[in-house]
C-alpha cells in the first residue's frame, strides 16, 4: 500500500496563502549525509521548588531518514520526554536538537508550530480524537492550519481513510468506532499534511492484540512503502521487535542502542525528505472565516450551554435598549407638554433666596398681577392659587387639588374640554360657585359614567356646580397627575376657600419670544420696587426646559446604568463559561497545538467564540428590546424610538465580548500542550 503524500515542500502549490515564502532555511549540504533528527548531549530538567529532577540526562541520538526505530523503557525512564522533544512540544534544558541540520532552539514559536505542522505526525496511545467531530473531520483538523482549501481537505481526509481501511466510516464519531479504527483515524490525521516523521506513543497500549498487530503492520507498511520515518515509544518488547532499531532508556539515559539499520534507499519514496533541500516556511495564522467556522462548530457542540450564555447577553442588551428608550420617551413627553404651553411664557412665584416657595407665602397678590399686565410686551397673565381639598358627590369622596384661576389660564396652556364650558369673566365678577374638573376627579366621583355637567360637588361644605370636564392631560413635568385637579374662579376661591388674595403663581405670556429677556427684567425690577425686597422668583420656559432636560437626562443615564449592570453580569457569565470551556477542552487545545496550531490561532479561535456569543446575543437582545418597546407603546407608555440605544447596546455587547473573552482565550493560547494532552 502506497499512501499519496503531501510534502511540506509542495505546500505552496496547495495553498497560495503561505506568507513570506522567501523566509526559509536552505541546507546546502547533501541531506543524505546527515541525520534527519539529531540530539547531542541533551538534558531536560524539571524543578519542583528547590529540587531538580532530570527526566533526560546527556542523551545523544540520531535518527536517519526512513528509519523505523523503537525507544524502549519502563515508566519514568524518560522516553515520553524524549518524544516530546523530538516532536518540538518541549525544548531541552541543555544540549542541542537539530532537525535536518537546523538547531530547533533558534526557531521562533511560529516556526516551531510550522515544523510540527509539516514535519511531524503524532499517534497517541489514547488516540486523542475530538468526540464531537467525525472521523473525516478529525483527520482534516491539522490541514486547517496549513491553509489547505476546504474541498481538498475533505478529499484528502477521505482518501487517507479509504487507504487505511476505513471506507464507509468517514462520518462516524469516535464513539462509533472500535479502538483499532480510532487509532487508524489518528494515523490518517498524522499523515494529512504529509508528515515525514511519525511519533507513535504506545500506539497499541489501548488496543487488543489483534488490533495492535494491525496498527503495527500499518506503521511498518508506511515506513517501507512511503519512506516515512517512524519512532515508536513503547515499554513492550513485542512492539519493539517490529522496529529495525531498538534504543533502551533507563533513568533518563540511553543504556543501549542496536544501531542504524542498513535499509536500501531505493525503498524510499521518491518524494521523501532525503531527496529535497530543507525549507521551513511559516504560514499566516488561520483566517477569520476559518476561525469563525471553528468557533461555530465548538459552540454547536454544547448547544444548551451556549443558549444559557446567550440568555445573559440577550437580557442585558434588551434591558439597555428598553430602559434608554423609556427614559428618552419620558423626557420627550415632558418637553412636549412644556412646548405645548409655549416657549414665550414666564412664571412668577413667591419666595426668593433662602425662602421656601409656597402659595402660603404672602408675597404675590392680585395687585402685583395687574401691575405685571401693564408691562410692555406682556400679552396675557394667568394668576392662580392652589391647595388640596376633599370633594364629595353623593356617596363618593375624592381628595385632590383645587386651583383658583382666571379665564386666560386654559387657552394659555392649550387645554381642551371633553364636555361643558370654561370659566369666563362673568364667573369671576359674580363670584360664581362653579368648577371645571379634571378627568381623574370626574371618573372618581362619577364611576358609573353619569354626565357630571350640572351636578353639585361639596367642597369645604360649599356646593359647587360642575360646568366643564377637561380632556385627559397625563402627568406634569414633575410626574404629578394633571387630571387630579378642579378649577374654580379666582375670585370665588379667594373669598370662599382661601380667605386671602395671595397667589401661588402668576403665568405671563409675552407677545414675542424675542422680548422674553426684556420682559423678565422689567417684571423683576417692577416687583422689587413694589415689594422693596426680592421675595419672588421669575423663570422663563427656556430655563424650565433646560432644568427638565437635565433632570430627565440624569434619569435616563441612571436607567441605562442599571440596565448596563445586567449586561455586565452577562459578560461575566460569558467569561465564566469560556473559562469552563477552556478547562473542559484542554485536551483539544493541546492536540491542536501539537498538530501545528500557533498560539495566535488558539487565541483567535476562543476570542471569536466569545465575540460570536455576544454578537448573536446582542442582535437577539436588540430585537427583544424593540419588541418590549412596541408592547409598552401599545400600553400607552411613553417610549422614544431612535437608533442610539440599539447601536450603543449592541456595541457594548461587542466590547463586553472582547473584554471578557480575551482572558479565557489568552489562557487557552498559553496552555502547555504536554500537560493538556496528558489529561483525561
C-alpha positions in Angstrom: 0.0 0.0 0.0 1.5 3.4 -1.0 -0.2 6.4 0.5 -0.1 9.5 -1.5 1.7 12.2 0.5 1.6 15.9 0.5 5.1 17.1 1.2 5.6 20.4 3.1 7.9 21.4 0.2 4.8 21.3 -2.0 2.5 23.3 0.3 2.9 26.5 -1.7 1.3 24.7 -4.6 -1.5 23.6 -2.3 -2.0 26.9 -0.6 -1.2 30.3 -2.0 -1.8 31.9 1.4 1.7 31.0 2.7 3.3 34.1 4.0 6.9 35.1 3.5 7.8 32.3 1.0 11.3 33.6 0.9 11.7 33.1 4.6 13.2 29.7 4.9 16.3 27.8 5.8 18.1 26.3 2.8 20.5 23.5 3.5 23.4 23.4 1.1 24.8 20.1 2.3 23.9 16.7 0.9 20.8 15.8 3.0 21.7 12.1 2.8 24.9 12.8 4.7 23.3 14.0 7.9 20.6 12.5 10.2 17.1 13.8 10.0 16.8 14.1 13.8 19.9 14.6 15.9 20.2 15.1 19.7 23.6 16.0 21.2 24.1 15.8 24.9 20.5 16.8 25.6 19.3 17.2 29.2 15.8 18.1 30.3 15.4 19.1 33.9 12.2 19.9 35.8 12.2 21.9 39.0 9.9 21.5 42.0 10.7 24.1 44.5 14.4 23.8 45.2 14.5 20.2 43.9 15.7 19.4 40.3 14.5 16.2 38.6 16.3 15.2 35.4 14.0 13.4 33.0 16.8 13.2 30.4 20.5 13.3 31.1 23.1 13.7 28.5 21.2 12.0 25.7 22.7 11.8 22.3 20.7 10.2 19.5 20.5 10.4 15.7 17.6 9.2 13.6 18.2 8.7 9.8 15.5 9.2 7.2 13.3 6.2 6.6 14.2 4.5 9.9 11.8 2.5 12.0 13.1 3.0 15.5 11.7 1.8 18.8 12.6 3.7 22.0 12.0 1.3 24.9 11.9 1.9 28.6 9.8 1.5 31.7 7.6 4.3 33.1 9.8 7.1 34.3 12.7 6.2 32.0 12.4 9.5 30.0 11.1 8.0 26.8 8.0 10.2 26.7 10.1 13.3 27.5 12.3 12.3 24.6 9.3 12.0 22.3 8.1 15.5 23.3 11.5 17.0 22.5 11.7 15.1 19.2 8.2 16.4 18.3 9.1 20.0 19.3 6.5 20.0 22.0 9.3 20.6 24.5 12.8 22.1 24.4 16.0 20.8 26.0 17.3 22.4 29.2 20.8 22.0 27.7 22.4 20.4 24.7 21.2 20.7 21.0 18.5 19.2 19.0 18.6 19.6 15.2 16.0 18.7 12.5 17.7 18.2 9.2 20.8 20.0 10.5 18.9 23.0 11.9 19.0 23.9 15.6 15.5 23.9 16.9 16.4 26.2 19.8 16.9 29.0 17.3 13.4 28.8 15.8 10.6 31.1 16.8 7.3 29.9 18.3 5.6 30.2 15.0 8.4 28.3 13.2 8.2 25.5 15.7 4.4 25.3 15.1 5.1 25.1 11.3 7.7 22.4 11.9 5.1 20.3 13.9 2.5 21.1 11.2 4.6 19.9 8.2 7.2 17.5 9.5 5.8 15.6 12.5 2.7 13.5 12.9 1.6 12.3 16.3 0.0 9.0 17.1 -1.2 8.8 20.7 -1.9 5.9 23.0 -5.4 7.2 23.7 -6.0 8.3 20.1 -6.8 11.9 21.1 -9.7 12.3 18.8 -12.3 15.0 19.2 -15.5 13.4 20.3 -17.8 15.9 18.7 -16.3 15.5 15.2 -16.5 12.8 12.6 -13.6 10.6 11.6 -13.1 12.8 8.4 -13.2 16.0 10.4 -10.7 14.6 12.9 -8.3 13.7 10.1 -8.7 17.1 8.4 -8.1 19.1 11.5 -4.3 19.7 11.1 -4.8 20.7 7.5 -6.9 23.7 8.6 -3.7 25.3 10.0 -1.7 24.7 6.7 -4.4 26.6 4.8 -5.4 23.6 2.7 -8.6 24.6 0.8 -11.7 23.1 2.3 -12.5 20.9 -0.8 -9.0 19.5 -0.8 -9.1 18.8 3.0 -12.3 16.8 2.5 -10.9 14.9 -0.4 -7.6 14.2 1.2 -9.1 13.0 4.5 -11.4 10.7 2.8 -8.6 9.3 0.6 -6.5 8.6 3.7 -9.3 6.9 5.5 -10.1 4.7 2.4 -6.4 3.8 2.1 -6.3 2.8 5.8 -9.3 0.6 5.5 -12.0 2.9 6.9 -14.1 3.4 3.8 -17.7 3.9 4.9 -16.6 5.2 8.3 -15.8 8.7 7.3 -18.9 10.3 9.0 -18.8 8.2 12.2 -18.0 9.8 15.5 -15.1 8.3 17.6 -17.7 6.7 19.9 -19.0 4.7 17.0 -15.6 3.3 16.1 -13.6 0.4 17.6 -10.2 1.1 19.2 -8.3 -0.1 16.2 -10.4 2.1 13.9 -9.8 5.1 16.1 -6.1 4.5 16.0 -6.2 4.3 12.2 -8.0 7.7 12.2 -5.2 9.1 14.3 -2.6 7.8 11.9 -4.5 9.3 9.0 -4.5 12.6 10.9 -0.8 12.3 11.3 -0.4 11.9 7.5 -2.8 14.6 6.3 -0.1 17.3 5.9 2.5 14.8 4.5 4.5 14.3 7.7 8.0 12.9 7.2 8.2 11.6 10.8 5.5 9.8 12.8 6.0 9.8 16.5 3.9 7.0 18.0 3.5 7.0 21.7 2.4 3.5 22.9 0.3 3.1 19.8 -1.0 -0.3 20.8 -1.3 0.4 24.5 -5.1 0.7 24.5 -5.8 -2.0 21.8 -6.4 -5.7 21.9 -3.7 -7.9 20.4 -5.3 -8.2 17.0 -5.9 -4.5 16.6 -2.4 -3.8 17.9 -0.8 -6.1 15.3 -2.8 -4.4 12.6 -1.7 -0.9 13.7 1.9 -2.0 13.9 1.7 -3.6 10.4 0.3 -0.4 9.1 3.1 1.7 10.6 5.7 -0.8 9.1 4.0 -0.5 5.7 4.1 3.3 5.8 7.8 3.1 6.6 8.5 0.5 3.9 6.4 1.9 1.1 6.5 5.6 1.7 9.8 6.1 3.4 8.1 7.6 6.4 10.4 7.8 9.5 8.6 6.1 12.4 9.6 6.5 16.0 7.8 4.0 18.4 7.7 4.9 22.1 6.9 1.7 24.0 7.7 -0.4 27.1 6.6 -3.6 25.3 9.3 -5.8 23.8 6.8 -7.4 21.5 6.1 -4.0 20.0 9.8 -3.1 19.9 10.7 -6.2 17.9 8.8 -4.8 14.9 11.4 -2.0 14.6 14.6 -2.1 12.7 16.4 -0.4 15.5 15.8 -0.5 19.3 17.0 2.1 21.8 16.7 1.3 25.5 16.4 4.1 28.1 16.6 4.0 31.9 16.6 6.8 34.4 16.8 9.4 31.6 19.8 7.9 29.9 20.3 5.7 26.8 21.7 2.4 28.0 21.8 0.6 24.7 21.3 1.2 21.0 21.1 -1.6 18.4 22.5 0.9 15.8 21.3 2.2 12.5 19.6 -0.2 10.1 21.1 -0.8 6.7 17.9 -0.2 4.7 18.1 0.2 1.0 17.5 3.8 0.0 15.7 2.6 -3.1 12.8 1.6 -0.9 12.3 5.3 -0.1 9.5 7.1 -1.7 10.7 9.5 -4.4 9.1 12.3 -2.6 10.9 11.7 0.7 12.8 14.5 2.5 16.1 12.9 1.7 15.7 14.0 -1.9 14.9 17.6 -1.2 16.5 20.6 0.4 15.1 21.5 3.7 12.8 24.5 3.8 10.9 25.9 6.8 8.2 28.2 5.8 5.9 30.0 8.2 2.3 30.3 7.5 -0.1 33.1 8.3 -2.4 32.4 11.2 -5.7 30.9 10.1 -8.1 33.4 8.5 -11.2 35.0 10.1 -13.6 32.7 8.3 -11.8 29.6 9.3 -11.7 30.8 12.9 -15.4 31.6 12.6 -16.1 28.1 11.3 -14.2 26.5 14.2 -16.0 28.8 16.7 -19.4 27.9 15.4 -18.5 24.2 15.5 -17.4 24.4 19.1 -20.5 26.4 20.2 -22.8 23.9 18.5 -21.1 21.0 20.3 -22.6 22.2 23.6 -25.8 24.0 22.4 -27.6 24.2 25.8 -24.6 25.9 27.5 -24.3 28.3 24.6 -28.0 29.2 24.9 -27.7 29.9 28.6 -24.7 32.1 27.9 -26.6 33.9 25.1 -29.5 34.5 27.6 -27.4 36.7 29.8 -26.3 38.9 26.9 -29.9 39.0 25.4 -31.4 40.1 28.7 -28.6 42.7 29.3 -28.9 44.2 25.8 -32.7 44.2 25.8 -32.7 46.0 29.2 -30.3 48.7 27.9 -32.4 49.3 24.8 -35.7 49.4 26.6 -34.6 51.4 29.6 -32.9 54.1 27.5 -35.9 54.3 25.1 -38.2 54.7 28.1 -36.0 57.4 29.6 -35.9 59.3 26.3 -39.6 58.8 25.9 -40.3 60.3 29.3 -38.1 63.3 28.6 -39.7 63.9 25.2 -43.2 63.7 26.7 -42.4 66.3 29.4 -40.8 68.6 26.8 -43.8 68.2 24.5 -46.0 69.3 27.4 -43.9 72.3 28.1 -43.7 73.2 24.5 -47.5 73.0 24.3 -47.6 75.7 26.9 -45.5 77.8 24.6 -41.9 79.0 24.7 -42.9 82.6 25.3 -44.0 82.1 28.9 -42.7 83.5 32.2 -43.6 82.2 35.6 -43.5 84.4 38.7 -43.7 82.6 42.0 -43.4 83.7 45.7 -40.2 83.2 47.7 -36.8 84.4 46.9 -33.4 83.3 48.0 -33.4 81.4 51.3 -37.3 81.5 51.2 -39.2 78.3 50.6 -41.5 78.6 47.6 -45.2 78.2 48.6 -48.6 79.7 47.9 -48.9 80.4 51.7 -46.1 83.0 51.4 -47.8 86.4 51.2 -45.5 88.0 48.6 -47.6 87.9 45.4 -51.1 89.4 45.1 -53.7 90.3 42.5 -52.4 93.8 42.6 -49.0 92.5 41.5 -50.6 90.6 38.7 -52.5 93.7 37.5 -49.2 95.7 37.6 -47.4 93.0 35.6 -50.2 93.0 33.0 -49.3 96.7 32.3 -45.7 95.9 31.4 -44.7 96.5 27.8 -44.6 93.2 25.9 -47.0 91.3 28.1 -49.9 89.7 26.2 -51.8 87.8 28.9 -51.5 87.0 32.6 -52.9 84.0 34.4 -52.7 84.3 38.2 -53.5 81.2 40.2 -53.8 79.9 43.8 -53.7 76.2 44.7 -54.2 73.9 47.6 -55.7 70.5 48.4 -59.2 69.6 49.4 -61.7 66.8 49.6 -64.5 66.7 47.0 -67.8 65.0 47.8 -70.5 64.0 45.4 -73.3 61.7 46.7 -71.7 58.7 48.3 -68.2 59.3 46.7 -65.3 61.3 48.2 -62.1 62.2 46.5 -59.1 64.1 47.7 -57.5 66.2 45.1 -56.1 69.6 44.2 -58.1 72.8 43.9 -56.8 75.7 41.8 -58.3 79.2 41.6 -57.8 80.6 38.1 -58.8 83.3 35.7 -60.2 82.8 32.1 -56.8 83.1 30.3 -55.5 80.1 32.3 -56.9 77.4 29.9 -56.1 78.9 26.5 -52.6 79.8 27.6 -51.9 76.1 28.2 -53.8 75.0 25.1 -56.1 72.8 27.2 -59.4 71.5 25.8 -62.8 70.3 27.2 -64.3 66.9 26.7 -67.7 68.5 27.7 -69.1 71.7 29.1 -67.6 75.2 29.1 -64.6 77.1 30.6 -64.8 79.6 33.4 -65.4 83.1 32.0 -65.2 86.7 33.1 -68.8 86.7 34.3 -68.0 83.9 36.7 -65.1 86.0 38.1 -67.3 89.1 38.5 -70.2 87.2 40.1 -68.1 85.1 42.5 -69.9 82.1 40.9 -69.6 78.8 42.8 -68.8 76.8 39.6 -65.9 74.4 38.8 -64.2 72.7 35.9 -62.7 69.4 36.9 -60.0 67.1 35.5 -60.8 63.7 34.1 -59.4 61.8 37.1 -61.7 63.6 39.5 -64.7 63.1 37.2 -64.0 59.4 37.0 -63.7 59.1 40.8 -66.9 61.0 41.6 -68.9 59.5 38.8 -67.7 55.9 38.5 -70.9 54.8 36.8 -70.2 57.1 33.8 -73.0 59.6 34.6 -72.8 63.0 33.0 -71.3 65.3 35.6 -72.3 68.6 33.9 -74.8 70.5 36.1 -74.1 68.2 39.1 -73.2 69.6 42.6 -70.0 68.9 44.4 -69.4 69.8 48.0 -66.0 71.4 48.9 -65.4 72.8 52.4 -69.2 72.3 52.9 -69.9 74.7 50.0 -71.7 73.3 46.9 -70.1 74.0 43.5 -71.8 73.3 40.2 -69.8 71.4 37.6 -69.7 73.4 34.3 -67.0 71.6 32.4 -64.7 68.5 32.3 -61.2 68.7 30.8 -59.8 66.2 28.4 -57.1 63.9 29.9 -53.6 65.6 30.1 -51.5 63.0 31.7 -48.6 63.7 34.1 -46.9 67.0 34.7 -43.1 67.7 34.2 -42.7 66.5 37.8 -44.7 63.4 37.2 -47.8 64.6 39.0 -51.3 63.7 37.7 -52.5 66.9 36.0 -56.1 65.5 35.8 -56.3 65.2 39.6 -57.5 68.9 39.9 -60.6 71.1 40.0 -60.6 74.7 38.8 -62.8 77.5 40.3 -63.0 81.2 39.5 -60.1 83.1 41.3 -62.5 85.5 43.0 -64.6 82.6 44.4 -61.5 80.7 45.6 -60.1 83.7 47.4 -63.4 84.6 49.0 -64.9 81.1 49.9 -61.9 78.8 50.1 -58.6 80.6 50.8 -59.9 83.7 52.6 -57.0 85.8 51.2 -55.9 87.3 47.9 -52.3 86.0 47.8 -51.3 83.9 44.8 -49.3 80.8 44.3 -48.0 81.7 40.8 -48.5 84.2 38.0 -48.0 82.9 34.5 -47.1 85.6 31.9 -47.4 85.2 28.2 -45.1 87.5 26.2 -46.2 88.9 22.8 -42.9 87.8 21.2 -40.2 85.4 22.2 -37.5 87.9 21.3 -38.9 90.1 24.2 -38.7 87.3 26.8 -35.5 88.5 28.4 -36.5 92.2 28.3 -39.9 91.5 29.9 -38.3 89.2 32.5 -36.0 92.1 33.5 -38.9 94.6 33.6 -41.0 92.3 35.8 -38.1 91.7 38.2 -37.5 95.4 38.5 -41.2 96.2 38.9 -41.7 93.7 41.8 -38.5 94.8 43.5 -39.9 98.4 43.5 -43.3 97.2 44.7 -42.1 94.9 47.5 -38.8 96.6 48.4 -37.2 93.2 48.5 -36.6 90.3 46.1 -39.1 87.9 47.7 -40.1 86.3 44.4 -38.7 84.3 41.5 -39.1 84.7 37.8 -38.4 81.8 35.5 -38.9 81.6 31.8 -39.9 78.4 29.8 -36.4 78.0 28.3 -34.8 77.7 31.8 -37.6 75.2 32.7 -36.9 73.2 29.6 -33.2 73.2 30.4 -33.8 72.1 34.0 -36.2 69.3 33.0 -33.9 68.1 30.2 -31.0 67.9 32.6 -33.1 66.0 35.2 -34.5 63.6 32.6 -31.1 63.1 31.1 -29.8 62.1 34.5 -32.7 59.8 34.9 -32.0 58.2 31.5 -28.4 57.7 32.4 -29.4 56.1 35.7 -31.8 53.8 33.9 -29.2 52.9 31.4 -26.6 52.3 34.1 -29.0 49.9 35.9 -29.6 48.1 32.7 -25.9 48.1 31.9 -25.2 46.2 35.1 -27.3 43.3 33.8 -25.2 43.4 30.6 -22.0 43.4 32.7 -23.4 40.4 34.6 -24.0 38.7 31.2 -20.4 39.5 30.2 -19.1 37.9 33.4 -21.2 34.9 32.6 -19.6 34.8 29.2 -16.1 34.8 30.8 -17.1 32.2 33.3 -18.5 29.9 30.6 -15.5 30.4 28.4 -13.1 29.6 31.3 -15.1 26.4 31.9 -14.9 25.8 28.2 -11.1 26.1 28.2 -10.8 23.8 31.2 -13.0 21.2 29.6 -11.2 21.5 26.2 -7.7 21.4 27.4 -7.0 18.1 25.6 -8.4 19.5 22.4 -6.3 22.7 22.7 -3.2 20.6 23.4 -4.0 18.4 20.4 -4.4 21.5 18.1 -1.1 22.9 19.3 0.6 19.5 18.8 -0.7 19.2 15.2 0.6 22.7 14.2 -1.8 25.4 15.5 0.0 28.6 16.6 -0.8 30.2 19.9 -2.3 33.1 17.9 -4.6 30.6 16.2 -5.9 29.3 19.5 -6.2 32.8 20.9 -8.2 33.9 17.8 -10.5 30.9 17.9 -11.5 31.3 21.5 -11.8 35.1 21.3 -14.1 34.7 18.3 -16.2 32.2 20.2 -16.8 34.8 22.9 -17.4 37.5 20.4 -19.8 35.3 18.4 -21.8 34.7 21.5 -22.0 38.4 22.2 -22.8 39.2 18.5 -25.7 36.8 18.4 -26.8 37.6 21.9 -26.6 41.4 21.1 -28.7 41.0 17.9 -31.3 39.0 19.7 -31.3 41.4 22.7 -31.9 44.4 20.4 -34.8 42.5 18.7 -36.2 41.6 22.2 -35.8 45.2 23.4 -37.7 46.5 20.4 -40.5 44.0 20.9 -40.8 45.1 24.5 -40.9 48.7 23.5 -43.6 48.0 20.9 -45.6 46.3 23.7 -45.1 49.3 26.0 -46.2 51.7 23.3 -49.3 49.7 22.8 -50.0 50.2 26.6 -49.6 54.0 26.1 -46.2 54.1 27.9 -44.1 56.9 26.6 -41.1 55.5 24.6 -38.8 57.1 22.1 -37.6 55.0 19.2 -34.1 56.0 18.0 -31.0 54.4 16.6 -28.8 55.3 19.5 -29.9 52.8 22.2 -29.8 49.7 19.9 -26.4 50.8 18.4 -25.0 51.6 21.9 -26.3 48.4 23.4 -25.0 46.2 20.6 -21.6 48.0 20.5 -21.4 47.5 24.3 -22.1 43.8 23.9 -19.3 43.5 21.4 -16.9 45.3 23.8 -18.1 43.0 26.6 -17.4 40.0 24.4 -13.9 41.2 23.6 -13.0 42.2 27.2 -14.5 39.2 28.9 -13.5 36.7 26.2 -9.9 37.8 26.0 -8.8 36.4 29.3 -10.1 32.8 28.6 -8.7 33.0 25.1 -5.3 34.1 26.4 -5.4 31.2 28.9 -6.2 28.7 26.1 -3.3 30.0 24.0 -0.8 29.7 26.8 -1.6 26.1 27.7 1.3 23.7 27.7 0.3 21.0 25.1 2.1 18.3 27.0 0.2 18.9 30.2 -3.1 19.4 28.3 -2.7 16.1 26.3 -2.0 14.1 29.4 -5.4 15.0 30.9 -8.2 12.6 30.5 
